Amino acid sequence: MGRRTNYGFEKRQREIKKQKKKEAKAERKRLKKEEEEAGTLAEGEYDYDDGPEEEQEEEEEEEELE
């Protein structure tokens, strides 16, 4: 006779894994919020305020000086 599957154990393991994943997600979200409040960006994120508009303003200033 083979061994019986311990469904209770498997369920607890799934729940533990799910809880760890949820905690990791909450931690990432908390860190992201802190960085946004501090004005810094996480690695791989972009600050859209420093985009083409800023370059265009610099070009306009140069043209005015000429």
Order of alpha helices (4+ residues) and beta strands (2+ residues): alpha-alpha
